[in-house]
Amino acid sequence: MSKILSILLVTSTVAGCAWITPTAPFDSAEYNTINRIYTDAEWYKAECDDQIKTKQNFFNLERETRLLVNYSKDLPNNDSTIVMTQNLDKVVGEAYKAYQNNETRTKFYCTLKLNAIEEAAGTIKSAVAQRRRP
Amino acid sequence: MDPIQQLTQLMGYPAVSGRSQQAVQIAQAIQANQITRQEAAELLEDLKTQNQIEGQANTLQEHLAFDQAVSGLIMLVSATA
């Protein structure tokens, strides 16, 4: 009887573990890219008065964000970060397109957009930093 | 409930406090003509996306309430555009 119970216990434990999906370990290249986006967004706010610099700044942010999305999606077991980086790309992408199309945007918009990028990148940065080291 | 009133209440919840303040700030900026309605609608959508990013790590009731309030605000902004 106890043997049957032991077998059932082992089987259920193994089956239970199958539900636990491992998370990708800390990746320094991924972290560095997120940190660069976060720091740039913080830095660029001081240049919101200058439309030409702002256009270039959003170009830089879009390029960095695409780099991050493309890198993160190739890392195994990285689903949650992939979703977060794609959402970040959504936030950056709209402003990038608007400035590249020379659409008029207010200074207030620029500042709040960079706040949004900074906050979103900061959330992802903290989540990635807490991952276990390989 | 009025979305701005709902957002003001949500300022009391640390998980969404910052974003709720930003949403109210955007609504006030429209009234002061500091920002266009199109810009406001986009920035409010950004707040929802930020909320989703945070919710990815920690799904809290406040995140859902925030999402609902901002959706209401976007409808108001779009309807009067």
Backbone of each chain as ProteinMPNN parsed JSONL, in Angstrom:
{"seq_chain_A": "MSKILSILLVTSTVAGCAWITPTAPFDSAEYNTINRIYTDAEWYKAECDDQIKTKQNFFNLERETRLLVNYSKDLPNNDSTIVMTQNLDKVVGEAYKAYQNNETRTKFYCTLKLNAIEEAAGTIKSAVAQRRRP", "coords_chain_A": {"N_chain_A": [[0.83, -1.209, 0.0], [1.883, 1.216, 0.903], [3.838, 1.407, -0.991], [2.429, 1.856, -3.325], [1.351, 4.329, -2.741], [3.719, 5.816, -2.606], [4.555, 5.707, -5.265], [2.462, 7.071, -6.504], [2.821, 9.573, -5.333], [5.365, 10.338, -6.267], [4.836, 10.371, -9.021], [2.854, 12.357, -9.186], [4.307, 14.552, -8.296], [6.295, 14.84, -10.247], [4.69, 15.316, -12.467], [3.545, 17.677, -11.636], [5.738, 19.396, -11.574], [6.134, 19.731, -14.24], [4.491, 21.772, -14.936], [5.734, 24.024, -14.138], [7.271, 26.641, -15.608], [10.525, 27.357, -16.613], [12.337, 30.429, -16.113], [14.132, 32.677, -18.189], [17.619, 33.137, -17.453], [19.493, 35.909, -15.924], [20.6, 38.242, -18.302], [23.254, 39.958, -19.468], [23.61, 41.525, -21.778], [21.024, 42.024, -22.613], [20.057, 43.412, -20.392], [21.762, 45.68, -20.444], [20.943, 46.973, -22.79], [18.289, 47.66, -22.187], [18.748, 49.346, -20.041], [20.084, 51.396, -21.331], [18.077, 52.485, -22.945], [16.347, 53.383, -20.964], [17.991, 55.296, -19.632], [18.581, 57.068, -21.708], [16.007, 58.05, -22.302], [15.506, 59.461, -20.004], [17.502, 61.39, -20.167], [16.997, 62.719, -22.618], [14.814, 64.346, -22.167], [15.504, 66.913, -21.503], [15.906, 68.067, -23.93], [13.535, 68.574, -25.214], [12.577, 70.992, -26.158], [13.776, 71.448, -28.555], [13.019, 70.678, -31.737], [14.412, 69.415, -33.861], [16.523, 68.009, -32.647], [14.952, 66.41, -31.032], [13.595, 64.834, -32.874], [15.73, 63.271, -33.841], [16.413, 62.064, -31.422], [14.192, 60.427, -30.871], [14.431, 58.736, -32.999], [16.792, 57.406, -32.303], [15.919, 56.132, -29.948], [13.943, 54.42, -30.953], [15.471, 52.743, -32.587], [17.123, 51.484, -30.665], [15.158, 50.213, -29.162], [14.045, 48.432, -30.995], [16.252, 46.854, -31.385], [16.415, 45.679, -28.879], [13.935, 44.252, -28.761], [14.318, 42.426, -30.867], [16.548, 41.028, -29.929], [15.713, 39.99, -27.418], [13.652, 38.247, -28.116], [14.876, 36.007, -29.088], [15.993, 34.717, -26.949], [15.799, 31.817, -24.949], [12.889, 30.728, -23.061], [11.854, 33.252, -22.379], [9.461, 34.568, -22.357], [7.837, 36.445, -20.826], [9.418, 38.766, -20.786], [9.588, 39.274, -23.495], [6.952, 40.013, -24.117], [6.799, 42.345, -22.579], [8.821, 43.953, -23.746], [7.824, 44.249, -26.302], [5.585, 45.744, -25.772], [6.821, 48.066, -24.869], [7.981, 48.86, -27.229], [5.713, 49.577, -28.62], [4.986, 51.928, -27.31], [7.199, 53.61, -27.852], [7.296, 53.534, -30.646], [5.09, 54.959, -31.795], [5.609, 57.681, -31.306], [8.038, 57.918, -32.589], [7.306, 57.499, -35.296], [5.605, 59.708, -35.668], [7.36, 61.922, -35.326], [9.243, 61.387, -37.341], [7.656, 61.729, -39.557], [7.462, 64.385, -39.549], [5.357, 65.516, -38.098], [3.589, 67.895, -36.132], [4.312, 68.251, -32.74], [3.627, 68.903, -29.319], [5.682, 70.407, -26.704], [5.006, 69.487, -24.242], [3.874, 67.024, -24.838], [6.168, 65.657, -25.747], [7.712, 65.567, -23.379], [6.006, 64.104, -21.65], [5.786, 61.742, -23.087], [8.406, 60.814, -23.065], [8.613, 60.43, -20.333], [6.85, 58.299, -20.068], [8.198, 56.329, -21.527], [10.523, 56.13, -20.028], [9.488, 55.226, -17.573], [8.302, 52.774, -18.317], [10.531, 51.375, -19.369], [12.048, 51.34, -17.063], [10.57, 49.663, -15.384], [10.83, 47.215, -16.734], [13.568, 46.932, -16.66], [14.068, 46.628, -13.879], [12.735, 44.206, -13.443], [14.225, 42.447, -15.024], [16.74, 42.688, -13.858], [16.42, 41.353, -11.472], [16.548, 38.699, -12.046], [17.791, 35.3, -11.736], [21.327, 34.697, -11.521], [23.331, 33.268, -14.123]], "CA_chain_A": [[0.0, 0.0, 0.0], [2.766, 2.39, 0.984], [4.57, 1.477, -2.264], [1.521, 2.503, -4.299], [1.295, 5.753, -2.356], [4.995, 6.444, -3.0], [4.556, 5.861, -6.732], [1.516, 8.161, -6.801], [3.425, 10.83, -4.876], [6.444, 10.674, -7.213], [4.226, 10.703, -10.312], [2.185, 13.668, -9.132], [5.334, 15.592, -8.147], [6.927, 15.031, -11.566], [3.685, 15.967, -13.323], [3.395, 19.041, -11.131], [6.899, 20.189, -11.992], [6.038, 20.031, -15.673], [3.738, 23.015, -15.097], [6.583, 25.165, -13.805], [8.097, 27.024, -16.753], [11.7, 28.095, -16.153], [12.487, 31.769, -16.667], [15.497, 32.909, -18.689], [18.476, 33.77, -16.443], [19.942, 37.277, -16.193], [21.42, 38.363, -19.501], [23.81, 41.313, -19.348], [23.397, 42.3, -23.018], [19.62, 42.451, -22.574], [19.964, 44.436, -19.347], [22.448, 46.898, -20.9], [20.114, 47.663, -23.792], [17.139, 48.275, -21.489], [19.286, 50.446, -19.237], [20.424, 52.492, -22.243], [16.803, 53.117, -23.321], [15.884, 54.075, -19.747], [18.846, 56.463, -19.374], [18.4, 58.018, -22.824], [14.7, 58.706, -22.136], [15.69, 60.407, -18.894], [18.429, 62.407, -20.66], [16.441, 63.452, -23.762], [13.744, 65.272, -21.75], [16.061, 68.272, -21.477], [15.989, 68.587, -25.296], [12.19, 68.616, -25.801], [12.36, 72.306, -26.784], [14.422, 71.427, -29.864], [12.334, 69.684, -32.589], [15.369, 68.649, -34.677], [17.176, 67.048, -31.749], [13.925, 65.466, -30.561], [13.374, 63.879, -33.979], [16.878, 62.363, -33.806], [16.346, 61.311, -30.168], [13.199, 59.352, -31.0], [15.023, 57.774, -33.948], [17.731, 56.595, -31.505], [15.145, 55.289, -29.023], [13.279, 53.374, -31.735], [16.499, 51.788, -33.014], [17.506, 50.715, -29.473], [14.034, 49.362, -28.752], [13.96, 47.329, -31.973], [17.396, 45.988, -31.064], [16.019, 44.931, -27.676], [12.877, 43.3, -29.116], [14.908, 41.371, -31.697], [17.459, 40.227, -29.107], [14.952, 39.286, -26.366], [12.79, 37.175, -28.63], [15.686, 34.817, -29.383], [16.424, 34.073, -25.705], [14.812, 30.819, -24.549], [12.095, 30.926, -21.83], [11.893, 34.693, -22.108], [8.145, 35.044, -22.806], [7.32, 37.65, -20.156], [10.212, 39.928, -21.234], [9.212, 39.541, -24.887], [5.686, 40.781, -24.088], [7.083, 43.682, -22.036], [9.599, 44.754, -24.702], [6.929, 44.589, -27.423], [4.755, 46.865, -25.29], [7.691, 49.249, -24.868], [8.129, 49.247, -28.637], [4.463, 50.239, -28.99], [5.041, 53.294, -26.742], [8.237, 54.376, -28.56], [7.026, 53.526, -32.087], [4.134, 55.995, -32.227], [6.292, 58.986, -31.3], [9.06, 57.833, -33.642], [6.642, 57.717, -36.594], [5.108, 61.092, -35.727], [8.487, 62.85, -35.532], [9.854, 61.119, -38.647], [6.75, 62.301, -40.561], [7.461, 65.832, -39.284], [4.087, 65.976, -37.521], [3.831, 68.827, -35.023], [4.039, 67.729, -31.403], [3.92, 69.914, -28.293], [6.77, 70.084, -25.772], [4.357, 68.721, -23.169], [3.768, 65.655, -25.36], [7.523, 65.094, -25.751], [8.111, 65.283, -22.0], [5.197, 63.004, -21.099], [6.126, 60.512, -23.83], [9.688, 60.33, -22.534], [8.294, 59.908, -18.991], [6.227, 56.981, -20.254], [9.255, 55.405, -21.962], [11.41, 55.947, -18.873], [8.818, 54.385, -16.57], [8.141, 51.415, -18.863], [11.864, 50.744, -19.423], [12.467, 51.142, -15.666], [9.872, 48.474, -14.875], [11.439, 46.039, -17.367], [14.949, 46.886, -16.14], [14.026, 46.058, -12.527], [12.334, 42.796, -13.542], [15.355, 41.686, -15.594], [17.852, 42.719, -12.889], [16.153, 40.41, -10.364], [16.665, 37.304, -12.497], [18.929, 34.552, -11.176], [22.556, 34.77, -12.334], [23.634, 31.939, -14.676]], "C_chain_A": [[0.865, 1.259, 0.0], [3.568, 2.565, -0.304], [3.728, 2.207, -3.32], [1.452, 4.006, -4.024], [2.555, 6.497, -2.791], [5.036, 6.704, -4.493], [3.647, 7.027, -7.135], [2.124, 9.524, -6.465], [4.504, 11.296, -5.859], [5.854, 11.128, -8.546], [3.598, 12.089, -10.29], [3.192, 14.804, -8.995], [5.968, 15.907, -9.496], [5.96, 15.76, -12.496], [3.51, 17.429, -12.924], [4.518, 19.926, -11.588], [6.829, 20.587, -13.455], [5.302, 21.348, -15.924], [4.604, 24.24, -14.819], [7.489, 25.475, -14.996], [9.31, 27.787, -16.247], [11.769, 29.466, -16.815], [13.933, 31.94, -17.112], [16.348, 33.545, -17.587], [18.853, 35.19, -16.843], [20.854, 37.292, -17.418], [21.935, 39.803, -19.55], [23.595, 42.162, -20.606], [21.967, 42.85, -23.04], [19.464, 43.595, -21.569], [20.587, 45.761, -19.809], [21.601, 47.689, -21.898], [18.933, 48.36, -23.121], [17.617, 49.491, -20.698], [19.614, 51.658, -20.109], [19.144, 53.241, -22.666], [16.284, 53.962, -22.152], [16.662, 55.38, -19.533], [18.691, 57.516, -20.462], [17.084, 58.78, -22.665], [14.788, 59.784, -21.055], [16.47, 61.642, -19.381], [17.788, 63.324, -21.697], [15.371, 64.472, -23.361], [14.22, 66.725, -21.781], [16.087, 68.9, -22.874], [14.627, 68.701, -25.99], [11.852, 69.953, -26.478], [12.844, 72.325, -28.232], [13.831, 70.299, -30.726], [13.308, 68.807, -33.376], [16.071, 67.59, -33.831], [16.178, 65.984, -31.285], [13.632, 64.402, -31.621], [14.486, 62.822, -33.978], [16.825, 61.47, -32.548], [15.346, 60.156, -30.244], [13.649, 58.305, -32.027], [15.948, 56.823, -33.178], [16.977, 55.624, -30.588], [14.466, 54.135, -29.763], [14.29, 52.297, -32.155], [16.907, 50.887, -31.84], [16.395, 49.745, -29.057], [13.859, 48.184, -29.705], [15.079, 46.323, -31.729], [17.043, 45.087, -29.879], [14.971, 43.867, -27.999], [13.476, 42.12, -29.891], [15.841, 40.468, -30.905], [16.67, 39.362, -28.123], [14.169, 38.104, -26.906], [13.569, 35.904, -28.98], [16.162, 34.096, -28.125], [15.372, 33.045, -25.286], [14.131, 31.162, -23.218], [12.019, 32.39, -21.42], [10.552, 35.356, -22.419], [7.687, 36.354, -22.161], [8.091, 38.893, -20.603], [9.85, 40.293, -22.674], [7.939, 40.403, -24.932], [5.962, 42.209, -23.615], [7.837, 44.551, -23.055], [8.743, 45.134, -25.922], [6.006, 45.743, -27.036], [5.557, 48.16, -25.259], [7.842, 49.781, -26.295], [6.889, 49.985, -29.142], [4.493, 51.707, -28.536], [6.025, 54.164, -27.54], [7.836, 54.589, -30.03], [6.119, 54.656, -32.571], [4.803, 57.366, -32.32], [7.336, 59.027, -32.415], [8.443, 58.153, -35.003], [6.196, 59.167, -36.738], [6.246, 62.068, -36.021], [9.152, 62.628, -36.895], [8.997, 61.695, -39.776], [6.615, 63.817, -40.41], [6.104, 66.365, -38.817], [4.408, 66.877, -36.336], [3.423, 68.166, -33.705], [4.432, 68.783, -30.377], [5.082, 69.449, -27.405], [6.232, 69.196, -24.646], [4.246, 67.244, -23.568], [5.124, 64.953, -25.28], [7.936, 64.675, -24.337], [7.336, 64.092, -21.432], [5.498, 61.685, -21.799], [7.433, 59.931, -23.297], [9.522, 59.815, -21.092], [7.751, 58.487, -19.089], [7.285, 55.939, -20.63], [10.175, 55.088, -20.782], [10.773, 54.997, -17.848], [8.696, 52.934, -17.044], [9.484, 50.687, -18.889], [12.37, 50.456, -18.003], [11.837, 49.897, -15.063], [10.533, 47.208, -15.437], [12.857, 45.827, -16.812], [14.977, 46.22, -14.749], [13.69, 44.57, -12.571], [13.503, 41.942, -14.023], [16.516, 41.605, -14.585], [17.667, 41.688, -11.77], [16.268, 38.945, -10.775], [17.884, 36.627, -11.864], [20.14, 34.649, -12.118], [22.888, 33.378, -12.858], [24.866, 31.303, -14.006]], "O_chain_A": [[0.643, 2.207, -0.753], [3.936, 3.678, -0.68], [4.221, 3.037, -4.084], [1.49, 4.831, -4.938], [2.497, 7.629, -3.271], [5.482, 7.758, -4.945], [4.0, 7.852, -7.978], [1.964, 10.493, -7.207], [4.561, 12.467, -6.236], [6.29, 12.119, -9.13], [3.767, 12.886, -11.212], [2.967, 15.897, -9.514], [6.157, 17.07, -9.853], [6.34, 16.686, -13.213], [3.347, 18.303, -13.776], [4.296, 21.081, -11.953], [7.37, 21.612, -13.871], [5.459, 21.967, -16.977], [4.259, 25.356, -15.21], [8.361, 24.681, -15.35], [9.154, 28.768, -15.521], [11.312, 29.641, -17.945], [14.849, 31.411, -16.484], [15.856, 34.405, -16.857], [18.571, 35.625, -17.96], [21.757, 36.466, -17.549], [21.153, 40.748, -19.66], [23.418, 43.376, -20.512], [21.735, 43.993, -23.434], [18.826, 44.608, -21.856], [20.015, 46.83, -19.595], [21.551, 48.918, -21.851], [18.613, 49.504, -23.443], [16.963, 50.534, -20.69], [19.447, 52.801, -19.684], [19.131, 54.47, -22.736], [15.844, 55.098, -22.331], [16.072, 56.432, -19.284], [18.67, 58.713, -20.178], [17.034, 59.994, -22.862], [14.219, 60.868, -21.183], [16.135, 62.779, -19.046], [17.992, 64.538, -21.679], [15.057, 65.371, -24.142], [13.444, 67.642, -22.049], [16.268, 70.11, -23.006], [14.561, 68.9, -27.203], [10.928, 70.017, -27.289], [12.374, 73.128, -29.039], [14.099, 69.122, -30.487], [13.075, 67.61, -33.546], [16.198, 66.434, -34.235], [16.522, 64.808, -31.162], [13.445, 63.227, -31.305], [14.216, 61.628, -34.098], [17.147, 60.284, -32.603], [15.607, 59.058, -29.754], [13.287, 57.132, -31.929], [15.904, 55.607, -33.366], [17.343, 54.455, -30.465], [14.42, 53.011, -29.263], [14.004, 51.101, -32.088], [17.024, 49.672, -32.0], [16.658, 48.612, -28.655], [13.561, 47.07, -29.275], [14.889, 45.113, -31.848], [17.335, 43.891, -29.881], [15.094, 42.72, -27.57], [13.176, 40.962, -29.603], [15.919, 39.269, -31.175], [16.917, 38.162, -28.001], [14.037, 37.08, -26.237], [12.973, 34.84, -29.149], [16.68, 32.983, -28.213], [14.182, 33.357, -25.266], [14.728, 31.807, -22.357], [12.111, 32.715, -20.237], [10.498, 36.551, -22.71], [7.211, 37.259, -22.846], [7.498, 39.957, -20.781], [9.81, 41.47, -23.032], [7.859, 41.381, -25.675], [5.429, 43.167, -24.174], [7.534, 45.734, -23.212], [8.919, 46.207, -26.5], [5.687, 46.603, -27.857], [5.035, 49.227, -25.584], [7.831, 50.99, -26.53], [6.982, 50.889, -29.972], [4.085, 52.605, -29.272], [5.722, 55.313, -27.863], [8.012, 55.675, -30.583], [6.354, 55.238, -33.63], [4.596, 58.111, -33.278], [7.496, 60.041, -33.095], [8.973, 58.962, -35.764], [6.38, 59.782, -37.788], [6.107, 62.944, -36.874], [9.579, 63.59, -37.533], [9.518, 62.099, -40.815], [5.775, 64.448, -41.051], [5.743, 67.508, -39.099], [5.384, 66.649, -35.621], [2.336, 67.602, -33.582], [5.439, 69.473, -30.537], [5.418, 68.265, -27.362], [6.91, 68.286, -24.168], [4.485, 66.343, -22.763], [5.226, 63.817, -24.816], [8.442, 63.573, -24.127], [7.913, 63.193, -20.819], [5.468, 60.627, -21.17], [7.557, 58.722, -23.101], [10.207, 58.878, -20.682], [8.124, 57.601, -18.321], [7.273, 54.817, -20.124], [10.556, 53.937, -20.565], [11.426, 54.092, -17.329], [8.948, 51.995, -16.289], [9.576, 49.527, -18.485], [13.04, 49.449, -17.771], [12.487, 49.161, -14.32], [10.767, 46.247, -14.705], [13.276, 44.703, -16.536], [15.813, 45.355, -14.487], [14.274, 43.77, -11.841], [13.745, 40.854, -13.501], [17.184, 40.576, -14.48], [18.644, 41.21, -11.192], [16.105, 38.051, -9.945], [18.865, 37.28, -11.506], [19.994, 34.679, -13.34], [22.745, 32.399, -12.125], [25.252, 30.188, -14.356]]}, "seq_chain_B": "MDPIQQLTQLMGYPAVSGRSQQAVQIAQAIQANQITRQEAAELLEDLKTQNQIEGQANTLQEHLAFDQAVSGLIMLVSATA", "coords_chain_B": {"N_chain_B": [[-19.005, 55.702, -12.58], [-17.376, 58.89, -12.773], [-14.475, 59.074, -14.828], [-12.223, 60.674, -14.075], [-12.679, 61.207, -11.417], [-12.581, 58.605, -10.483], [-9.912, 57.99, -11.078], [-8.655, 59.792, -9.397], [-9.276, 58.701, -6.962], [-7.817, 56.352, -7.216], [-5.26, 57.249, -6.927], [-4.525, 56.855, -4.378], [-3.57, 54.306, -4.224], [-0.55, 52.703, -4.125], [0.48, 51.07, -6.226], [-0.574, 51.998, -8.637], [-0.547, 54.682, -8.421], [1.27, 56.744, -9.461], [0.808, 56.638, -12.248], [-1.906, 57.212, -12.298], [-1.914, 59.848, -11.436], [-0.554, 60.994, -13.592], [-2.44, 60.562, -15.623], [-4.541, 62.216, -14.819], [-3.199, 64.621, -14.944], [-2.805, 64.826, -17.703], [-5.454, 65.094, -18.553], [-6.016, 67.561, -17.403], [-4.211, 69.116, -18.824], [-5.349, 69.142, -21.339], [-7.585, 70.706, -20.92], [-6.304, 73.1, -20.403], [-5.309, 73.71, -22.817], [-2.687, 72.907, -23.444], [-1.944, 70.789, -24.792], [-2.789, 68.657, -27.561], [-5.889, 66.955, -28.377], [-5.51, 64.616, -29.739], [-2.857, 63.996, -29.099], [-3.213, 63.66, -26.368], [-4.927, 61.421, -26.246], [-3.197, 59.475, -27.258], [-1.15, 59.49, -25.334], [-2.576, 58.659, -23.123], [-3.199, 56.09, -23.888], [-0.635, 55.096, -23.786], [-0.237, 55.073, -21.042], [-1.906, 53.01, -20.324], [-0.577, 50.938, -21.578], [1.829, 50.972, -20.139], [0.813, 50.183, -17.736], [0.053, 47.605, -18.372], [2.561, 46.469, -18.726], [3.582, 46.538, -16.131], [1.629, 45.001, -14.915], [2.24, 42.57, -15.966], [4.167, 41.5, -14.371], [2.933, 41.629, -11.916], [-0.199, 41.095, -11.2], [-2.622, 43.061, -10.131], [-5.607, 44.135, -8.474], [-5.878, 46.876, -8.618], [-4.57, 47.533, -10.977], [-6.369, 46.655, -12.884], [-8.579, 48.245, -12.33], [-7.486, 50.734, -12.877], [-7.01, 50.516, -15.615], [-9.631, 50.383, -16.548], [-10.605, 52.913, -15.786], [-8.969, 54.667, -17.284], [-9.647, 53.885, -19.853], [-12.249, 54.823, -19.945], [-11.733, 57.544, -19.799], [-10.348, 57.951, -22.197], [-12.414, 57.479, -23.989], [-14.023, 59.671, -23.419], [-12.307, 61.779, -24.179], [-11.962, 61.227, -26.906], [-14.583, 61.398, -27.825], [-15.171, 64.083, -27.627], [-13.481, 65.241, -29.396]], "CA_chain_B": [[-18.313, 56.83, -11.934], [-16.568, 59.739, -13.646], [-13.101, 58.529, -14.853], [-11.255, 61.516, -13.347], [-12.963, 60.951, -9.998], [-12.075, 57.246, -10.222], [-8.441, 58.074, -11.092], [-8.252, 60.511, -8.187], [-9.332, 57.705, -5.874], [-6.742, 55.372, -7.422], [-3.975, 57.841, -6.511], [-4.235, 56.323, -3.034], [-2.98, 52.957, -4.313], [0.836, 52.865, -4.598], [0.767, 50.337, -7.473], [-1.0, 52.76, -9.82], [-0.607, 56.092, -8.022], [2.006, 57.594, -10.395], [0.12, 56.665, -13.54], [-3.195, 57.895, -12.108], [-1.595, 61.283, -11.404], [-0.225, 61.377, -14.971], [-3.69, 60.581, -16.397], [-5.263, 63.433, -14.432], [-2.363, 65.719, -15.47], [-3.099, 64.894, -19.141], [-6.81, 65.645, -18.667], [-5.919, 69.002, -17.081], [-3.459, 69.758, -19.91], [-6.297, 69.358, -22.451], [-8.402, 71.871, -20.535], [-5.452, 74.3, -20.459], [-4.817, 73.801, -24.207], [-1.232, 72.683, -23.508], [-1.765, 69.533, -25.515], [-3.946, 68.393, -28.426], [-6.671, 65.776, -27.97], [-4.862, 63.446, -30.36], [-1.694, 63.689, -28.256], [-3.718, 63.177, -25.082], [-5.426, 60.051, -26.415], [-2.024, 58.602, -27.42], [-0.451, 59.397, -24.041], [-3.412, 57.847, -22.219], [-2.98, 54.695, -24.322], [0.688, 54.74, -23.252], [-0.388, 54.761, -19.615], [-2.487, 51.663, -20.264], [0.491, 49.995, -21.943], [2.723, 50.914, -18.973], [0.072, 49.404, -16.75], [0.142, 46.196, -18.789], [3.936, 46.021, -18.482], [3.672, 46.26, -14.694], [0.721, 43.897, -14.62], [2.914, 41.354, -16.425], [4.873, 40.979, -13.212], [2.115, 41.622, -10.716], [-1.571, 41.445, -11.551], [-3.349, 43.535, -8.963], [-6.938, 44.677, -8.742], [-5.736, 48.293, -8.96], [-4.205, 47.618, -12.387], [-7.593, 46.479, -13.667], [-9.403, 49.443, -12.103], [-6.819, 51.823, -13.596], [-7.269, 50.27, -17.037], [-11.033, 50.73, -16.78], [-10.761, 54.367, -15.656], [-8.317, 55.337, -18.416], [-10.467, 53.597, -21.038], [-13.366, 55.778, -19.871], [-11.187, 58.875, -20.096], [-10.051, 57.968, -23.634], [-13.708, 57.619, -24.672], [-14.434, 61.076, -23.237], [-11.405, 62.612, -24.987], [-12.246, 60.968, -28.317], [-15.949, 61.841, -28.147], [-15.244, 65.542, -27.72], [-12.402, 65.687, -30.298]], "C_chain_B": [[-17.476, 57.601, -12.963], [-15.109, 59.265, -13.635], [-12.091, 59.351, -14.044], [-11.42, 61.315, -11.838], [-12.388, 59.579, -9.6], [-10.542, 57.246, -10.148], [-7.923, 58.776, -9.843], [-8.259, 59.548, -6.988], [-8.169, 56.715, -5.973], [-5.359, 55.919, -7.06], [-3.57, 57.329, -5.129], [-3.598, 54.948, -3.052], [-1.574, 53.048, -4.9], [1.114, 52.211, -5.954], [0.427, 51.148, -8.723], [-1.018, 54.273, -9.574], [0.033, 57.037, -9.049], [1.288, 57.744, -11.717], [-1.228, 57.379, -13.434], [-2.978, 59.405, -12.101], [-1.305, 61.789, -12.809], [-1.495, 61.501, -15.818], [-4.484, 61.854, -16.096], [-4.535, 64.666, -14.981], [-2.657, 65.918, -16.973], [-4.479, 65.529, -19.353], [-6.788, 67.159, -18.395], [-5.203, 69.768, -18.19], [-4.359, 70.019, -21.12], [-7.105, 70.621, -22.162], [-7.609, 73.17, -20.668], [-4.874, 74.537, -21.863], [-3.292, 73.667, -24.32], [-0.916, 71.505, -24.412], [-2.988, 69.31, -26.404], [-4.663, 67.129, -27.939], [-6.061, 64.493, -28.538], [-3.658, 63.001, -29.527], [-2.138, 63.081, -26.934], [-4.172, 61.72, -25.177], [-4.255, 59.071, -26.529], [-1.295, 58.399, -26.082], [-1.249, 58.574, -23.029], [-3.287, 56.367, -22.581], [-1.632, 54.199, -23.794], [0.602, 54.342, -21.785], [-0.987, 53.365, -19.434], [-1.429, 50.609, -20.597], [1.479, 49.839, -20.79], [2.106, 50.029, -17.89], [0.142, 47.906, -17.068], [1.532, 45.634, -18.506], [4.095, 45.676, -17.001], [2.814, 45.073, -14.311], [1.303, 42.552, -15.022], [3.634, 40.684, -15.255], [3.945, 40.798, -12.009], [0.691, 42.071, -11.035], [-2.354, 41.801, -10.285], [-4.694, 44.103, -9.4], [-6.844, 46.137, -9.205], [-5.369, 48.481, -10.429], [-5.456, 47.534, -13.264], [-8.49, 47.713, -13.543], [-8.827, 50.637, -12.86], [-7.128, 51.722, -15.089], [-8.688, 50.729, -17.411], [-11.233, 52.258, -16.77], [-10.155, 55.1, -16.849], [-9.089, 55.075, -19.711], [-11.65, 54.557, -21.096], [-12.926, 57.175, -20.255], [-10.885, 59.011, -21.595], [-11.347, 58.154, -24.428], [-14.2, 59.063, -24.594], [-13.631, 61.999, -24.155], [-11.745, 62.464, -26.471], [-13.612, 61.516, -28.719], [-16.03, 63.349, -28.349], [-14.203, 66.113, -28.676], [-12.97, 66.397, -31.513]], "O_chain_B": [[-16.938, 57.017, -13.904], [-14.545, 59.067, -12.558], [-11.204, 58.787, -13.403], [-10.444, 61.26, -11.09], [-11.794, 59.421, -8.533], [-9.95, 56.599, -9.285], [-6.884, 58.405, -9.297], [-7.375, 59.582, -6.132], [-7.608, 56.293, -4.962], [-4.405, 55.158, -6.904], [-2.394, 57.372, -4.767], [-3.133, 54.465, -2.019], [-1.419, 53.432, -6.059], [1.896, 52.738, -6.746], [1.078, 50.994, -9.756], [-1.456, 55.042, -10.43], [-0.588, 58.017, -9.46], [1.172, 58.849, -12.247], [-1.645, 58.068, -14.365], [-3.761, 60.154, -12.686], [-1.747, 62.874, -13.187], [-1.621, 62.419, -16.628], [-5.029, 62.487, -17.0], [-5.165, 65.627, -15.423], [-2.743, 67.051, -17.446], [-4.651, 66.387, -20.219], [-7.462, 67.931, -19.077], [-5.533, 70.92, -18.471], [-4.162, 70.995, -21.844], [-7.285, 71.481, -23.024], [-8.169, 74.214, -21.002], [-4.062, 75.438, -22.069], [-2.685, 74.262, -25.211], [0.241, 71.26, -24.752], [-4.095, 69.718, -26.053], [-4.101, 66.339, -27.181], [-6.091, 63.436, -27.907], [-3.457, 61.812, -29.279], [-1.54, 62.127, -26.438], [-3.853, 60.896, -24.32], [-4.302, 57.975, -25.972], [-0.881, 57.29, -25.746], [-0.677, 57.881, -22.188], [-3.27, 55.501, -21.706], [-1.495, 53.039, -23.406], [1.269, 53.409, -21.337], [-0.623, 52.634, -18.513], [-1.383, 49.539, -19.991], [1.92, 48.73, -20.489], [2.788, 49.243, -17.232], [0.27, 47.064, -16.179], [1.676, 44.481, -18.1], [4.674, 44.645, -16.658], [3.208, 44.242, -13.492], [0.912, 41.514, -14.487], [3.698, 39.457, -15.168], [4.157, 39.91, -11.184], [0.409, 43.265, -11.129], [-2.696, 40.933, -9.483], [-4.878, 44.496, -10.552], [-7.611, 46.583, -10.058], [-5.79, 49.45, -11.062], [-5.582, 48.251, -14.257], [-9.081, 48.166, -14.523], [-9.568, 51.45, -13.414], [-7.463, 52.714, -15.736], [-8.905, 51.369, -18.44], [-11.928, 52.815, -17.619], [-10.751, 56.043, -17.369], [-9.173, 55.953, -20.57], [-12.009, 55.046, -22.167], [-13.643, 57.901, -20.944], [-11.136, 60.059, -22.189], [-11.379, 58.891, -25.413], [-14.723, 59.609, -25.565], [-14.185, 62.876, -24.818], [-11.808, 63.452, -27.202], [-13.777, 62.037, -29.822], [-16.843, 63.839, -29.133], [-14.05, 67.331, -28.766], [-12.215, 66.84, -32.378]]}, "name": "protein", "num_of_chains": 2, "seq": "MSKILSILLVTSTVAGCAWITPTAPFDSAEYNTINRIYTDAEWYKAECDDQIKTKQNFFNLERETRLLVNYSKDLPNNDSTIVMTQNLDKVVGEAYKAYQNNETRTKFYCTLKLNAIEEAAGTIKSAVAQRRRPMDPIQQLTQLMGYPAVSGRSQQAVQIAQAIQANQITRQEAAELLEDLKTQNQIEGQANTLQEHLAFDQAVSGLIMLVSATA"}
